[in-house]
Amino acid sequence: MKQLLSNGPSKPELMRWGRFVFWGGLNTIVSYLVYCGFVFLGAHIFLASMISLIAGILLGHFLNKKNVFRSENRNTLPKYFILWGALYLVHIGVLSLLTRQGMNDYLAGAVAGGLLVPVSYFFMKRLIFK
């Protein structure tokens, strides 16, 4: 048992994961507030959604690069946008699969979003901010 536990994630890795969840949660709140602000100002919900998505990607890139992965790599933003495009497609696929299996739209959204958190962390760590 001791051997099994010693092969788990290191303390720095757990700290990085905690920062990823914290800053990701903050980014989600800010993105939602941007969406609400544009809707309040009279923007169509599709425009408000697009603006909040782009703002969230830009803010997420900054927060992840500086506060989570503490990366000095340059030119990570294009790869970050490409990753989020791919994650969006996976998200839509998971949503479609879950709703076709009878899961309601709200729960499917939460499950699909929750599944993407560790997936996005893995790819950001390995491909974007290495």
N, CA, C and O atoms as CSV, one atom per row, in Angstrom:
chain,resi,resn,atom,element,x,y,z
A,1,MET,N,N,0.824,-1.200,0.000
A,1,MET,CA,C,0.000,0.000,0.000
A,1,MET,C,C,0.862,1.255,0.000
A,1,MET,O,O,0.573,2.220,-0.709
A,2,LYS,N,N,1.927,1.233,0.807
A,2,LYS,CA,C,2.812,2.390,0.865
A,2,LYS,C,C,3.425,2.665,-0.510
A,2,LYS,O,O,3.552,3.818,-0.920
A,3,GLN,N,N,3.805,1.597,-1.217
A,3,GLN,CA,C,4.368,1.744,-2.556
A,3,GLN,C,C,3.358,2.388,-3.502
A,3,GLN,O,O,3.713,3.255,-4.300
A,4,LEU,N,N,2.108,1.966,-3.410
A,4,LEU,CA,C,1.054,2.506,-4.262
A,4,LEU,C,C,0.878,4.001,-4.027
A,4,LEU,O,O,0.757,4.772,-4.980
A,5,LEU,N,N,0.862,4.411,-2.770
A,5,LEU,CA,C,0.688,5.820,-2.436
A,5,LEU,C,C,1.892,6.657,-2.845
A,5,LEU,O,O,1.738,7.821,-3.215
A,6,SER,N,N,3.085,6.080,-2.783
A,6,SER,CA,C,4.282,6.852,-3.121
A,6,SER,C,C,4.376,7.131,-4.617
A,6,SER,O,O,5.118,8.023,-5.029
A,7,ASN,N,N,3.643,6.391,-5.428
A,7,ASN,CA,C,3.672,6.608,-6.875
A,7,ASN,C,C,2.617,7.615,-7.329
A,7,ASN,O,O,2.465,7.840,-8.529
A,8,GLY,N,N,1.896,8.214,-6.409
A,8,GLY,CA,C,0.871,9.186,-6.754
A,8,GLY,C,C,1.488,10.509,-7.173
A,8,GLY,O,O,2.710,10.634,-7.253
A,9,PRO,N,N,0.641,11.496,-7.440
A,9,PRO,CA,C,1.147,12.804,-7.858
A,9,PRO,C,C,1.980,13.458,-6.763
A,9,PRO,O,O,1.701,13.301,-5.574
A,10,SER,N,N,2.999,14.187,-7.180
A,10,SER,CA,C,3.859,14.889,-6.226
A,10,SER,C,C,3.115,16.089,-5.647
A,10,SER,O,O,2.100,16.530,-6.185
A,11,LYS,N,N,3.638,16.601,-4.551
A,11,LYS,CA,C,3.025,17.780,-3.938
A,11,LYS,C,C,3.017,18.975,-4.894
A,11,LYS,O,O,2.001,19.665,-4.981
A,12,PRO,N,N,4.121,19.245,-5.620
A,12,PRO,CA,C,4.053,20.358,-6.584
A,12,PRO,C,C,2.998,20.138,-7.670
A,12,PRO,O,O,2.351,21.087,-8.113
A,13,GLU,N,N,2.827,18.894,-8.095
A,13,GLU,CA,C,1.814,18.608,-9.118
A,13,GLU,C,C,0.412,18.834,-8.558
A,13,GLU,O,O,-0.450,19.378,-9.249
A,14,LEU,N,N,0.179,18.425,-7.325
A,14,LEU,CA,C,-1.123,18.670,-6.690
A,14,LEU,C,C,-1.375,20.163,-6.511
A,14,LEU,O,O,-2.501,20.633,-6.672
A,15,MET,N,N,-0.327,20.902,-6.178
A,15,MET,CA,C,-0.462,22.355,-6.037
A,15,MET,C,C,-0.806,22.988,-7.392
A,15,MET,O,O,-1.647,23.884,-7.463
A,16,ARG,N,N,-0.158,22.521,-8.460
A,16,ARG,CA,C,-0.445,23.041,-9.797
A,16,ARG,C,C,-1.889,22.737,-10.176
A,16,ARG,O,O,-2.582,23.591,-10.727
A,17,TRP,N,N,-2.344,21.516,-9.881
A,17,TRP,CA,C,-3.732,21.135,-10.167
A,17,TRP,C,C,-4.699,22.051,-9.405
A,17,TRP,O,O,-5.701,22.502,-9.961
A,18,GLY,N,N,-4.392,22.320,-8.131
A,18,GLY,CA,C,-5.230,23.214,-7.332
A,18,GLY,C,C,-5.283,24.618,-7.926
A,18,GLY,O,O,-6.344,25.240,-7.967
A,19,ARG,N,N,-4.133,25.117,-8.388
A,19,ARG,CA,C,-4.113,26.437,-9.032
A,19,ARG,C,C,-4.936,26.418,-10.318
A,19,ARG,O,O,-5.640,27.381,-10.623
A,20,PHE,N,N,-4.847,25.325,-11.069
A,20,PHE,CA,C,-5.601,25.200,-12.316
A,20,PHE,C,C,-7.101,25.273,-12.039
A,20,PHE,O,O,-7.830,25.976,-12.739
A,21,VAL,N,N,-7.554,24.558,-11.036
A,21,VAL,CA,C,-8.984,24.556,-10.692
A,21,VAL,C,C,-9.404,25.927,-10.170
A,21,VAL,O,O,-10.456,26.436,-10.554
A,22,PHE,N,N,-8.593,26.531,-9.298
A,22,PHE,CA,C,-8.925,27.841,-8.741
A,22,PHE,C,C,-9.018,28.905,-9.835
A,22,PHE,O,O,-10.034,29.591,-9.951
A,23,TRP,N,N,-7.956,29.044,-10.639
A,23,TRP,CA,C,-7.941,30.086,-11.667
A,23,TRP,C,C,-8.955,29.793,-12.760
A,23,TRP,O,O,-9.523,30.720,-13.338
A,24,GLY,N,N,-9.191,28.523,-13.050
A,24,GLY,CA,C,-10.228,28.171,-14.016
A,24,GLY,C,C,-11.615,28.556,-13.519
A,24,GLY,O,O,-12.447,29.037,-14.288
A,25,GLY,N,N,-11.856,28.343,-12.235
A,25,GLY,CA,C,-13.137,28.756,-11.646
A,25,GLY,C,C,-13.318,30.259,-11.693
A,25,GLY,O,O,-14.399,30.750,-12.018
A,26,LEU,N,N,-12.263,30.989,-11.370
A,26,LEU,CA,C,-12.320,32.450,-11.434
A,26,LEU,C,C,-12.554,32.914,-12.871
A,26,LEU,O,O,-13.346,33.826,-13.109
A,27,ASN,N,N,-11.874,32.295,-13.818
A,27,ASN,CA,C,-12.053,32.642,-15.224
A,27,ASN,C,C,-13.494,32.383,-15.671
A,27,ASN,O,O,-14.060,33.168,-16.431
A,28,THR,N,N,-14.075,31.298,-15.207
A,28,THR,CA,C,-15.460,30.980,-15.546
A,28,THR,C,C,-16.408,32.069,-15.035
A,28,THR,O,O,-17.321,32.490,-15.745
A,29,ILE,N,N,-16.185,32.513,-13.816
A,29,ILE,CA,C,-17.025,33.575,-13.236
A,29,ILE,C,C,-16.875,34.867,-14.037
A,29,ILE,O,O,-17.871,35.511,-14.368
A,30,VAL,N,N,-15.638,35.248,-14.348
A,30,VAL,CA,C,-15.405,36.481,-15.109
A,30,VAL,C,C,-16.051,36.377,-16.488
A,30,VAL,O,O,-16.689,37.325,-16.944
A,31,SER,N,N,-15.890,35.239,-17.152
A,31,SER,CA,C,-16.482,35.053,-18.485
A,31,SER,C,C,-18.001,35.172,-18.430
A,31,SER,O,O,-18.614,35.779,-19.308
A,32,TYR,N,N,-18.600,34.596,-17.403
A,32,TYR,CA,C,-20.049,34.689,-17.250
A,32,TYR,C,C,-20.488,36.134,-17.001
A,32,TYR,O,O,-21.511,36.577,-17.524
A,33,LEU,N,N,-19.716,36.853,-16.209
A,33,LEU,CA,C,-20.046,38.256,-15.958
A,33,LEU,C,C,-19.914,39.096,-17.227
A,33,LEU,O,O,-20.709,40.010,-17.446
A,34,VAL,N,N,-18.925,38.798,-18.062
A,34,VAL,CA,C,-18.798,39.483,-19.353
A,34,VAL,C,C,-20.040,39.200,-20.191
A,34,VAL,O,O,-20.618,40.115,-20.779
A,35,TYR,N,N,-20.449,37.940,-20.247
A,35,TYR,CA,C,-21.661,37.561,-20.983
A,35,TYR,C,C,-22.862,38.350,-20.464
A,35,TYR,O,O,-23.602,38.951,-21.244
A,36,CYS,N,N,-23.048,38.345,-19.162
A,36,CYS,CA,C,-24.187,39.057,-18.557
A,36,CYS,C,C,-24.129,40.550,-18.846
A,36,CYS,O,O,-25.153,41.175,-19.126
A,37,GLY,N,N,-22.938,41.116,-18.780
A,37,GLY,CA,C,-22.784,42.535,-19.045
A,37,GLY,C,C,-23.196,42.906,-20.460
A,37,GLY,O,O,-23.871,43.914,-20.668
A,38,PHE,N,N,-22.796,42.102,-21.425
A,38,PHE,CA,C,-23.161,42.406,-22.815
A,38,PHE,C,C,-24.651,42.180,-23.062
A,38,PHE,O,O,-25.272,42.924,-23.821
A,39,VAL,N,N,-25.224,41.161,-22.428
A,39,VAL,CA,C,-26.674,40.958,-22.549
A,39,VAL,C,C,-27.406,42.141,-21.936
A,39,VAL,O,O,-28.376,42.637,-22.507
A,40,PHE,N,N,-26.947,42.596,-20.776
A,40,PHE,CA,C,-27.547,43.744,-20.104
A,40,PHE,C,C,-27.489,44.997,-20.984
A,40,PHE,O,O,-28.423,45.798,-20.998
A,41,LEU,N,N,-26.391,45.154,-21.710
A,41,LEU,CA,C,-26.229,46.318,-22.586
A,41,LEU,C,C,-27.018,46.201,-23.883
A,41,LEU,O,O,-27.014,47.119,-24.703
A,42,GLY,N,N,-27.700,45.060,-24.070
A,42,GLY,CA,C,-28.562,44.907,-25.235
A,42,GLY,C,C,-28.002,44.062,-26.360
A,42,GLY,O,O,-28.628,43.951,-27.415
A,43,ALA,N,N,-26.843,43.465,-26.162
A,43,ALA,CA,C,-26.266,42.616,-27.207
A,43,ALA,C,C,-27.084,41.336,-27.346
A,43,ALA,O,O,-27.650,40.843,-26.371
A,44,HIS,N,N,-27.140,40.812,-28.548
A,44,HIS,CA,C,-27.789,39.523,-28.786
A,44,HIS,C,C,-27.014,38.444,-28.025
A,44,HIS,O,O,-25.797,38.550,-27.873
A,45,ILE,N,N,-27.698,37.425,-27.554
A,45,ILE,CA,C,-27.030,36.404,-26.731
A,45,ILE,C,C,-25.905,35.699,-27.488
A,45,ILE,O,O,-24.917,35.300,-26.871
A,46,PHE,N,N,-26.027,35.533,-28.806
A,46,PHE,CA,C,-24.948,34.885,-29.561
A,46,PHE,C,C,-23.691,35.764,-29.590
A,46,PHE,O,O,-22.574,35.263,-29.452
A,47,LEU,N,N,-23.880,37.069,-29.768
A,47,LEU,CA,C,-22.752,37.993,-29.743
A,47,LEU,C,C,-22.137,38.042,-28.342
A,47,LEU,O,O,-20.916,37.997,-28.192
A,48,ALA,N,N,-22.982,38.131,-27.330
A,48,ALA,CA,C,-22.493,38.146,-25.944
A,48,ALA,C,C,-21.723,36.866,-25.634
A,48,ALA,O,O,-20.694,36.903,-24.960
A,49,SER,N,N,-22.218,35.744,-26.123
A,49,SER,CA,C,-21.552,34.462,-25.901
A,49,SER,C,C,-20.189,34.425,-26.591
A,49,SER,O,O,-19.210,33.963,-26.006
A,50,MET,N,N,-20.125,34.909,-27.830
A,50,MET,CA,C,-18.864,34.909,-28.562
A,50,MET,C,C,-17.834,35.817,-27.878
A,50,MET,O,O,-16.668,35.447,-27.739
A,51,ILE,N,N,-18.274,37.001,-27.455
A,51,ILE,CA,C,-17.355,37.923,-26.779
A,51,ILE,C,C,-16.861,37.326,-25.468
A,51,ILE,O,O,-15.673,37.411,-25.158
A,52,SER,N,N,-17.759,36.724,-24.697
A,52,SER,CA,C,-17.337,36.143,-23.420
A,52,SER,C,C,-16.432,34.927,-23.637
A,52,SER,O,O,-15.526,34.681,-22.841
A,53,LEU,N,N,-16.672,34.171,-24.703
A,53,LEU,CA,C,-15.813,33.024,-25.006
A,53,LEU,C,C,-14.401,33.494,-25.345
A,53,LEU,O,O,-13.423,32.962,-24.822
A,54,ILE,N,N,-14.299,34.485,-26.216
A,54,ILE,CA,C,-12.977,34.999,-26.590
A,54,ILE,C,C,-12.278,35.620,-25.381
A,54,ILE,O,O,-11.086,35.399,-25.165
A,55,ALA,N,N,-13.019,36.394,-24.600
A,55,ALA,CA,C,-12.437,36.986,-23.385
A,55,ALA,C,C,-11.971,35.891,-22.428
A,55,ALA,O,O,-10.903,36.002,-21.825
A,56,GLY,N,N,-12.769,34.838,-22.291
A,56,GLY,CA,C,-12.406,33.730,-21.405
A,56,GLY,C,C,-11.169,32.991,-21.884
A,56,GLY,O,O,-10.328,32.596,-21.077
A,57,ILE,N,N,-11.054,32.802,-23.193
A,57,ILE,CA,C,-9.869,32.130,-23.725
A,57,ILE,C,C,-8.627,32.988,-23.494
A,57,ILE,O,O,-7.588,32.482,-23.071
A,58,LEU,N,N,-8.736,34.283,-23.771
A,58,LEU,CA,C,-7.589,35.173,-23.565
A,58,LEU,C,C,-7.189,35.249,-22.098
A,58,LEU,O,O,-6.009,35.149,-21.764
A,59,LEU,N,N,-8.181,35.428,-21.222
A,59,LEU,CA,C,-7.886,35.485,-19.785
A,59,LEU,C,C,-7.353,34.143,-19.301
A,59,LEU,O,O,-6.403,34.102,-18.519
A,60,GLY,N,N,-7.956,33.044,-19.755
A,60,GLY,CA,C,-7.497,31.718,-19.358
A,60,GLY,C,C,-6.057,31.471,-19.777
A,60,GLY,O,O,-5.279,30.886,-19.023
A,61,HIS,N,N,-5.704,31.911,-20.967
A,61,HIS,CA,C,-4.317,31.753,-21.428
A,61,HIS,C,C,-3.368,32.487,-20.490
A,61,HIS,O,O,-2.367,31.929,-20.040
A,62,PHE,N,N,-3.690,33.735,-20.202
A,62,PHE,CA,C,-2.843,34.526,-19.311
A,62,PHE,C,C,-2.740,33.876,-17.928
A,62,PHE,O,O,-1.640,33.707,-17.403
A,63,LEU,N,N,-3.883,33.511,-17.338
A,63,LEU,CA,C,-3.875,32.940,-15.989
A,63,LEU,C,C,-3.130,31.615,-15.935
A,63,LEU,O,O,-2.352,31.370,-15.014
A,64,ASN,N,N,-3.370,30.762,-16.926
A,64,ASN,CA,C,-2.689,29.466,-16.941
A,64,ASN,C,C,-1.198,29.612,-17.178
A,64,ASN,O,O,-0.392,28.935,-16.540
A,65,LYS,N,N,-0.834,30.487,-18.089
A,65,LYS,CA,C,0.590,30.663,-18.393
A,65,LYS,C,C,1.346,31.219,-17.193
A,65,LYS,O,O,2.418,30.722,-16.846
A,66,LYS,N,N,0.795,32.240,-16.564
A,66,LYS,CA,C,1.507,32.924,-15.483
A,66,LYS,C,C,1.294,32.282,-14.110
A,66,LYS,O,O,2.253,32.114,-13.356
A,67,ASN,N,N,0.065,31.925,-13.779
A,67,ASN,CA,C,-0.250,31.511,-12.409
A,67,ASN,C,C,-0.303,30.005,-12.196
A,67,ASN,O,O,-0.087,29.533,-11.080
A,68,VAL,N,N,-0.584,29.249,-13.241
A,68,VAL,CA,C,-0.716,27.799,-13.070
A,68,VAL,C,C,0.574,27.098,-13.473
A,68,VAL,O,O,1.216,26.444,-12.651
A,69,PHE,N,N,0.949,27.235,-14.736
A,69,PHE,CA,C,2.098,26.502,-15.254
A,69,PHE,C,C,3.399,27.294,-15.166
A,69,PHE,O,O,4.488,26.739,-15.310
A,70,ARG,N,N,3.271,28.589,-14.930
A,70,ARG,CA,C,4.429,29.472,-14.768
A,70,ARG,C,C,5.424,29.271,-15.905
A,70,ARG,O,O,6.618,29.055,-15.697
A,71,SER,N,N,4.886,29.350,-17.098
A,71,SER,CA,C,5.641,29.074,-18.311
A,71,SER,C,C,6.306,30.333,-18.852
A,71,SER,O,O,5.734,31.422,-18.810
A,72,GLU,N,N,7.507,30.166,-19.355
A,72,GLU,CA,C,8.229,31.249,-20.014
A,72,GLU,C,C,8.180,31.077,-21.531
A,72,GLU,O,O,8.738,31.897,-22.260
A,73,ASN,N,N,7.522,30.027,-22.015
A,73,ASN,CA,C,7.440,29.768,-23.450
A,73,ASN,C,C,6.731,30.913,-24.159
A,73,ASN,O,O,5.758,31.469,-23.648
A,74,ARG,N,N,7.223,31.251,-25.324
A,74,ARG,CA,C,6.599,32.288,-26.148
A,74,ARG,C,C,5.692,31.617,-27.174
A,74,ARG,O,O,5.787,30.415,-27.420
A,75,ASN,N,N,4.840,32.397,-27.746
A,75,ASN,CA,C,3.975,31.923,-28.835
A,75,ASN,C,C,3.057,30.773,-28.425
A,75,ASN,O,O,2.826,29.852,-29.208
A,76,THR,N,N,2.549,30.826,-27.228
A,76,THR,CA,C,1.629,29.776,-26.778
A,76,THR,C,C,0.177,30.087,-27.117
A,76,THR,O,O,-0.660,29.185,-27.132
A,77,LEU,N,N,-0.131,31.348,-27.389
A,77,LEU,CA,C,-1.527,31.723,-27.618
A,77,LEU,C,C,-2.152,31.025,-28.833
A,77,LEU,O,O,-3.274,30.532,-28.717
A,78,PRO,N,N,-1.486,30.960,-29.986
A,78,PRO,CA,C,-2.120,30.239,-31.111
A,78,PRO,C,C,-2.413,28.771,-30.781
A,78,PRO,O,O,-3.480,28.256,-31.117
A,79,LYS,N,N,-1.464,28.104,-30.123
A,79,LYS,CA,C,-1.692,26.699,-29.743
A,79,LYS,C,C,-2.836,26.588,-28.734
A,79,LYS,O,O,-3.606,25.628,-28.756
A,80,TYR,N,N,-2.935,27.575,-27.858
A,80,TYR,CA,C,-3.999,27.588,-26.854
A,80,TYR,C,C,-5.366,27.702,-27.524
A,80,TYR,O,O,-6.303,26.995,-27.151
A,81,PHE,N,N,-5.482,28.591,-28.513
A,81,PHE,CA,C,-6.738,28.718,-29.255
A,81,PHE,C,C,-7.079,27.426,-29.998
A,81,PHE,O,O,-8.236,27.004,-30.008
A,82,ILE,N,N,-6.091,26.804,-30.612
A,82,ILE,CA,C,-6.322,25.536,-31.320
A,82,ILE,C,C,-6.788,24.460,-30.351
A,82,ILE,O,O,-7.717,23.710,-30.649
A,83,LEU,N,N,-6.138,24.384,-29.185
A,83,LEU,CA,C,-6.557,23.404,-28.178
A,83,LEU,C,C,-7.999,23.644,-27.773
A,83,LEU,O,O,-8.778,22.695,-27.686
A,84,TRP,N,N,-8.372,24.898,-27.524
A,84,TRP,CA,C,-9.743,25.175,-27.114
A,84,TRP,C,C,-10.748,24.892,-28.217
A,84,TRP,O,O,-11.888,24.522,-27.935
A,85,GLY,N,N,-10.343,25.059,-29.468
A,85,GLY,CA,C,-11.215,24.649,-30.572
A,85,GLY,C,C,-11.461,23.151,-30.552
A,85,GLY,O,O,-12.592,22.695,-30.726
A,86,ALA,N,N,-10.400,22.391,-30.339
A,86,ALA,CA,C,-10.532,20.929,-30.262
A,86,ALA,C,C,-11.358,20.515,-29.045
A,86,ALA,O,O,-12.205,19.627,-29.141
A,87,LEU,N,N,-11.115,21.158,-27.901
A,87,LEU,CA,C,-11.882,20.838,-26.694
A,87,LEU,C,C,-13.364,21.163,-26.878
A,87,LEU,O,O,-14.229,20.447,-26.375
A,88,TYR,N,N,-13.647,22.232,-27.593
A,88,TYR,CA,C,-15.041,22.588,-27.864
A,88,TYR,C,C,-15.713,21.485,-28.678
A,88,TYR,O,O,-16.845,21.098,-28.387
A,89,LEU,N,N,-15.020,20.980,-29.692
A,89,LEU,CA,C,-15.591,19.901,-30.507
A,89,LEU,C,C,-15.818,18.633,-29.679
A,89,LEU,O,O,-16.836,17.959,-29.832
A,90,VAL,N,N,-14.868,18.319,-28.809
A,90,VAL,CA,C,-15.048,17.164,-27.916
A,90,VAL,C,C,-16.238,17.401,-26.996
A,90,VAL,O,O,-17.042,16.497,-26.771
A,91,HIS,N,N,-16.351,18.602,-26.470
A,91,HIS,CA,C,-17.456,18.960,-25.584
A,91,HIS,C,C,-18.802,18.751,-26.283
A,91,HIS,O,O,-19.721,18.162,-25.714
A,92,ILE,N,N,-18.907,19.240,-27.520
A,92,ILE,CA,C,-20.143,19.080,-28.288
A,92,ILE,C,C,-20.437,17.595,-28.523
A,92,ILE,O,O,-21.586,17.162,-28.429
A,93,GLY,N,N,-19.400,16.826,-28.825
A,93,GLY,CA,C,-19.579,15.384,-29.029
A,93,GLY,C,C,-20.066,14.666,-27.784
A,93,GLY,O,O,-20.959,13.822,-27.856
A,94,VAL,N,N,-19.479,15.004,-26.641
A,94,VAL,CA,C,-19.897,14.386,-25.377
A,94,VAL,C,C,-21.328,14.802,-25.040
A,94,VAL,O,O,-22.135,13.977,-24.611
A,95,LEU,N,N,-21.638,16.086,-25.235
A,95,LEU,CA,C,-23.012,16.552,-24.997
A,95,LEU,C,C,-24.006,15.772,-25.854
A,95,LEU,O,O,-25.041,15.320,-25.363
A,96,SER,N,N,-23.689,15.621,-27.117
A,96,SER,CA,C,-24.569,14.908,-28.036
A,96,SER,C,C,-24.761,13.459,-27.594
A,96,SER,O,O,-25.881,12.951,-27.574
A,97,LEU,N,N,-23.672,12.809,-27.245
A,97,LEU,CA,C,-23.741,11.415,-26.797
A,97,LEU,C,C,-24.596,11.277,-25.541
A,97,LEU,O,O,-25.456,10.399,-25.461
A,98,LEU,N,N,-24.358,12.137,-24.572
A,98,LEU,CA,C,-25.086,12.039,-23.302
A,98,LEU,C,C,-26.581,12.331,-23.475
A,98,LEU,O,O,-27.425,11.636,-22.908
A,99,THR,N,N,-26.896,13.358,-24.257
A,99,THR,CA,C,-28.318,13.681,-24.429
A,99,THR,C,C,-29.044,12.620,-25.251
A,99,THR,O,O,-30.225,12.359,-25.023
A,100,ARG,N,N,-28.336,12.000,-26.216
A,100,ARG,CA,C,-28.962,10.909,-26.977
A,100,ARG,C,C,-29.206,9.679,-26.109
A,100,ARG,O,O,-30.060,8.850,-26.420
A,101,GLN,N,N,-28.452,9.568,-25.022
A,101,GLN,CA,C,-28.644,8.457,-24.085
A,101,GLN,C,C,-29.718,8.773,-23.046
A,101,GLN,O,O,-29.992,7.957,-22.166
A,102,GLY,N,N,-30.327,9.961,-23.148
A,102,GLY,CA,C,-31.433,10.306,-22.272
A,102,GLY,C,C,-31.107,11.256,-21.132
A,102,GLY,O,O,-31.991,11.606,-20.349
A,103,MET,N,N,-29.863,11.675,-21.026
A,103,MET,CA,C,-29.507,12.613,-19.958
A,103,MET,C,C,-30.076,13.987,-20.307
A,103,MET,O,O,-30.060,14.394,-21.469
A,104,ASN,N,N,-30.579,14.703,-19.294
A,104,ASN,CA,C,-31.130,16.029,-19.575
A,104,ASN,C,C,-30.011,17.015,-19.915
A,104,ASN,O,O,-28.848,16.806,-19.570
A,105,ASP,N,N,-30.390,18.080,-20.592
A,105,ASP,CA,C,-29.416,19.036,-21.125
A,105,ASP,C,C,-28.541,19.662,-20.045
A,105,ASP,O,O,-27.348,19.872,-20.266
A,106,TYR,N,N,-29.107,19.958,-18.895
A,106,TYR,CA,C,-28.357,20.620,-17.829
A,106,TYR,C,C,-27.297,19.692,-17.225
A,106,TYR,O,O,-26.141,20.076,-17.046
A,107,LEU,N,N,-27.715,18.480,-16.920
A,107,LEU,CA,C,-26.768,17.520,-16.355
A,107,LEU,C,C,-25.706,17.152,-17.380
A,107,LEU,O,O,-24.533,17.011,-17.036
A,108,ALA,N,N,-26.107,16.995,-18.634
A,108,ALA,CA,C,-25.146,16.670,-19.689
A,108,ALA,C,C,-24.086,17.769,-19.810
A,108,ALA,O,O,-22.903,17.476,-19.986
A,109,GLY,N,N,-24.507,19.021,-19.717
A,109,GLY,CA,C,-23.559,20.125,-19.771
A,109,GLY,C,C,-22.575,20.096,-18.617
A,109,GLY,O,O,-21.384,20.345,-18.804
A,110,ALA,N,N,-23.066,19.795,-17.429
A,110,ALA,CA,C,-22.189,19.726,-16.256
A,110,ALA,C,C,-21.219,18.554,-16.366
A,110,ALA,O,O,-20.035,18.699,-16.063
A,111,VAL,N,N,-21.709,17.404,-16.795
A,111,VAL,CA,C,-20.852,16.221,-16.925
A,111,VAL,C,C,-19.794,16.447,-17.999
A,111,VAL,O,O,-18.612,16.187,-17.774
A,112,ALA,N,N,-20.218,16.929,-19.164
A,112,ALA,CA,C,-19.270,17.167,-20.256
A,112,ALA,C,C,-18.220,18.203,-19.847
A,112,ALA,O,O,-17.031,18.022,-20.109
A,113,GLY,N,N,-18.656,19.273,-19.214
A,113,GLY,CA,C,-17.714,20.293,-18.752
A,113,GLY,C,C,-16.759,19.741,-17.711
A,113,GLY,O,O,-15.562,20.027,-17.743
A,114,GLY,N,N,-17.285,18.953,-16.791
A,114,GLY,CA,C,-16.444,18.355,-15.759
A,114,GLY,C,C,-15.413,17.399,-16.321
A,114,GLY,O,O,-14.287,17.339,-15.828
A,115,LEU,N,N,-15.785,16.650,-17.349
A,115,LEU,CA,C,-14.847,15.727,-17.977
A,115,LEU,C,C,-13.713,16.465,-18.692
A,115,LEU,O,O,-12.599,15.950,-18.790
A,116,LEU,N,N,-13.994,17.650,-19.183
A,116,LEU,CA,C,-12.975,18.391,-19.921
A,116,LEU,C,C,-11.932,19.050,-19.025
A,116,LEU,O,O,-10.862,19.426,-19.504
A,117,VAL,N,N,-12.223,19.194,-17.748
A,117,VAL,CA,C,-11.255,19.850,-16.860
A,117,VAL,C,C,-9.939,19.067,-16.814
A,117,VAL,O,O,-8.892,19.652,-17.094
A,118,PRO,N,N,-9.940,17.778,-16.476
A,118,PRO,CA,C,-8.652,17.063,-16.453
A,118,PRO,C,C,-8.053,16.884,-17.849
A,118,PRO,O,O,-6.832,16.859,-17.997
A,119,VAL,N,N,-8.893,16.760,-18.863
A,119,VAL,CA,C,-8.388,16.621,-20.232
A,119,VAL,C,C,-7.664,17.897,-20.652
A,119,VAL,O,O,-6.564,17.838,-21.202
A,120,SER,N,N,-8.276,19.045,-20.395
A,120,SER,CA,C,-7.635,20.306,-20.770
A,120,SER,C,C,-6.344,20.516,-19.977
A,120,SER,O,O,-5.358,21.009,-20.524
A,121,TYR,N,N,-6.343,20.151,-18.708
A,121,TYR,CA,C,-5.135,20.264,-17.886
A,121,TYR,C,C,-4.006,19.434,-18.496
A,121,TYR,O,O,-2.881,19.912,-18.647
A,122,PHE,N,N,-4.318,18.198,-18.841
A,122,PHE,CA,C,-3.312,17.295,-19.395
A,122,PHE,C,C,-2.691,17.888,-20.663
A,122,PHE,O,O,-1.468,17.930,-20.793
A,123,PHE,N,N,-3.535,18.347,-21.599
A,123,PHE,CA,C,-3.010,18.853,-22.862
A,123,PHE,C,C,-2.307,20.198,-22.703
A,123,PHE,O,O,-1.337,20.476,-23.409
A,124,MET,N,N,-2.783,21.027,-21.793
A,124,MET,CA,C,-2.072,22.287,-21.551
A,124,MET,C,C,-0.683,22.017,-20.982
A,124,MET,O,O,0.302,22.640,-21.378
A,125,LYS,N,N,-0.628,21.091,-20.062
A,125,LYS,CA,C,0.649,20.762,-19.420
A,125,LYS,C,C,1.619,20.142,-20.408
A,125,LYS,O,O,2.801,20.485,-20.420
A,126,ARG,N,N,1.123,19.225,-21.242
A,126,ARG,CA,C,2.004,18.480,-22.160
A,126,ARG,C,C,2.311,19.195,-23.467
A,126,ARG,O,O,3.399,19.030,-24.018
A,127,LEU,N,N,1.362,19.992,-23.976
A,127,LEU,CA,C,1.533,20.555,-25.311
A,127,LEU,C,C,1.706,22.072,-25.365
A,127,LEU,O,O,2.408,22.590,-26.233
A,128,ILE,N,N,1.072,22.773,-24.446
A,128,ILE,CA,C,1.054,24.236,-24.548
A,128,ILE,C,C,2.116,24.880,-23.657
A,128,ILE,O,O,2.942,25.660,-24.130
A,129,PHE,N,N,2.090,24.554,-22.386
A,129,PHE,CA,C,2.959,25.241,-21.417
A,129,PHE,C,C,4.075,24.345,-20.904
A,129,PHE,O,O,4.478,24.464,-19.747
A,130,LYS,N,N,4.574,23.460,-21.735
A,130,LYS,CA,C,5.630,22.516,-21.323
A,130,LYS,C,C,6.928,23.192,-21.014
A,130,LYS,O,O,7.900,22.527,-20.657
